[in-house]
Amino acid sequence: MFTSKRATKASASVLILLFVAGLLVGGLLFFYVNYRMVSNLNSQVTNLQNAVSALQASQNVTYQNITILQNGTSLAELYDNVRDSVVLIQGVTSDGRVQGSGFIYNHAGRNVVITNYHVVEDTNTLSVTFSDGKGYAATILGTDPYSDLAVLSVQGDHELKPVTIVSSSPLSVGEPVIAIGNPYGLVGSLTTGVVSATGRSITESSAGGYSIANVIQTSTPINPGNSGGLLLNALGNVVGITTAIVSDSQGLGFAIPSNTILREIGSLINTGTYTGHSYLGVTGADMSYSIAQETGAPVTYGWKLASVTRGGPSDGKLTVDDIIIAMNNQTIRNNDDLASYLEDKTLPVDTINITVIRNNQEITVSVTLGTRPPAT
């Protein structure tokens, strides 16, 4: 009986040990299975993170391409599309040789070269050289010193590749633009920048002292020899013609807007000139806070008249010291506004209502616009 009890106790102990061992083995097995599962999950998470990172990198690259590419065309492709349309213009004057840029345009089925007036001004002979080095004689079809535009005819059988000119009205500050021309004779040079302002007015000696209106200001580098070259938008269409720089400036250039080209091109080709510039017959200067303080004027903006041309459209209507603050109810803040309004919204013989400050009183007078006299 004693032996049986001990055997029973021994058997129970063995069962307990087996149970404990089973627990240990089960625990180890459970830990191993869970460890493998956690490791697999960690591996999957790592792979997923790598995939997300790769996707983000791909998205960043796509964003950068959108910045550089427009309508599926890169800058290099854009350049290839128009490089053969840009020409080098060289001329001889009584003072020596001149050179600049130009580009091919097709108007009503006729291919012509468009450039700046100051590039061909006072030239005796002219030639046009294409990107392949072939040069031909050229003659002037029409000029407009007031807009610094000229149109040439090329004599030769060279294959001409015209560009597309679109409206410059949609241009906005910050929009990327590309200039292509021949700075310092370096044929076919491309530079990039942005539109830094619109609606500027500039004065060139060739324009007889009158303002050239609605000029595009750009940070795109423009240098001597670029005059007459292309200013393109990001789609590769012409929105302006590079025309001027400010001496000793960095990133401050100007371009005649394409709207001016489109408005005048037919007249320049068919009549040799353009006579649609309205003439007010006054001179003046921008108002400012300091001028208002000195003179006691009630406004700090507008355009203050310095002279009125005798016998001109404004004679007897406007007087010296009048401050023009509106035309046909559109606010005139300065000369840029005045020149742009007259150029874009009026024609000679139009009658406009001009709001002025005279003797600290606001009055409105009507003036029938004339045509500018020939540039001298």
Secondary structure, 3 states (H helix, E strand, C coil): CHHHHHHHHHHHHHHHHHHHHHHHHHHHHHHHHHHHHHHHHHHHHHHHHHHHHHHHHHHHHHHHHHHHCECCECHHHHHHHHHHHEEEEEEEECCEEEEEEEEEEEECCEEEEEECHHHHCCCCEEEEECCCCCEEEEEEEEEECCCCEEEEEECCCCCCCCCCECCCCCCCCCCEEEEEECHHHCCCEEEEEEEEEEEEEEECHHHCCCEEEEEEEECCCCCCCCCCCEEECCCCCEEEEEEEECCCCCCCEEEEEHHHHHHHHHHHHHHCCCCCCEECCEEEEECCHHHHHHHCCCCCCCEEEEEECCCCCCECCECCCCEEEEECCEECCCHHHHHHHHHHHCCCCCEEEEEEEECCEEEEEEEECEECCCCC
